[in-house]
């Protein structure tokens, strides 16, 4: 499993990287079943969102560290270094560029819905 991370560097530029989720086999209580499960991540709140086709949020910084989990549709995220990533339904983005130049978000086709989960700590 992977997620995309958007972060800023000391020069204020935002960049992407793909991060792997470490999820070792975990035995479920009371049975012979196993699943792969990561360590917990502390979270604060969950907010649903709906973005209509054509929606644009010009250059901005993330208000806080947060995961954006897309349920339906796609969104384009442009980092200040010029790289653009398409985040599709079923994918997640950890947004950490809370300082610096930020990023630009667009919804070029169809509606986009999902949730934002605030990361605590």
C-alpha positions in Angstrom: 0.0 0.0 0.0 1.2 3.5 -0.8 0.2 7.1 -0.3 1.4 10.3 -1.9 3.0 12.9 0.4 3.1 16.6 -0.5 5.6 18.5 1.6 7.7 21.7 1.6 11.5 22.1 1.9 13.5 24.9 3.5 13.5 26.9 0.3 9.7 27.1 0.4 9.1 24.8 -2.6 6.5 22.0 -2.4 7.3 18.5 -3.6 5.7 15.1 -3.9 7.0 11.7 -2.9 5.4 8.3 -2.8 5.5 6.7 0.6 5.1 3.0 1.3 2.8 1.9 4.2 4.5 -0.7 6.3 1.8 -3.2 7.1 3.2 -6.5 8.5 0.9 -9.6 8.9 -1.1 -9.3 12.1 -3.0 -12.1 13.7 -6.6 -11.2 14.6 -7.8 -11.9 18.1 -9.3 -15.3 18.8 -8.9 -16.9 15.4 -6.7 -18.2 12.7 -7.2 -15.2 10.5 -4.4 -12.8 9.6 -4.4 -9.4 7.9 -1.8 -6.8 7.1 -2.1 -3.8 9.3 0.1 -0.7 9.8 0.8 1.1 13.1 -1.9 3.6 14.1 -1.6 7.2 13.1 -3.0 9.7 15.5 -5.9 11.7 14.0 -8.0 14.6 15.2 -11.1 15.0 13.0 -12.8 13.8 9.8 -14.5 16.1 7.3 -16.4 15.1 4.2 -16.0 17.2 1.0 -17.6 17.6 -2.4 -15.9 19.5 -5.2 -17.8 20.2 -8.4 -16.4 19.7 -11.9 -14.2 22.8 -12.8 -13.5 23.7 -9.2 -10.1 25.4 -8.7 -8.3 26.5 -5.6 -5.4 28.7 -6.6 -2.0 28.6 -4.8 -2.5 27.9 -1.1 -0.9 26.1 1.8 -2.4 23.3 3.7 -4.2 24.6 6.8 -2.7 21.7 8.8 -1.2 18.2 8.3 -4.0 16.1 6.8 -4.8 13.1 4.7 -7.1 13.7 1.7 -8.9 10.4 0.8 -10.7 10.5 -2.5 -13.8 8.4 -2.8 -15.2 9.4 -6.2 -13.6 11.3 -9.1 -10.2 12.8 -9.5 -8.3 15.9 -8.4 -5.1 17.4 -9.9 -2.6 18.7 -7.3 0.3 20.9 -8.6 3.3 21.4 -6.4 5.3 24.6 -6.5 8.2 22.7 -8.2 5.9 22.2 -11.2 5.1 18.5 -10.7 1.5 17.6 -11.0 -0.1 14.5 -9.5 -3.5 13.0 -10.3 -5.2 11.7 -7.1 -7.9 9.2 -8.1 -10.7 7.5 -6.2 -9.3 5.0 -3.7 -6.0 6.9 -3.4 -4.8 9.1 -0.5 -2.6 12.2 -0.2 -0.8 13.3 2.9 -0.7 17.1 2.7 2.1 18.7 4.8 3.0 21.9 3.0 1.8 24.1 5.8 4.5 26.7 5.0 6.2 27.9 1.8 4.7 28.4 -1.6 2.0 25.8 -1.3 0.1 24.0 -4.1 -2.8 24.4 -6.5 -5.8 22.0 -6.7 -8.2 21.5 -9.6 -11.1 19.2 -10.4 -11.0 19.0 -14.2 -13.6 16.4 -14.9 -16.7 15.2 -13.0 -17.3 15.8 -9.3 -14.8 14.8 -6.6 -15.8 13.6 -3.2 -14.0 12.2 -0.2 -12.9 12.9 3.3 -10.1 15.0 4.9 -8.6 13.4 8.1 -6.6 15.8 10.3 -3.3 14.2 11.5 -2.5 15.0 15.2 1.0 15.5 16.5 
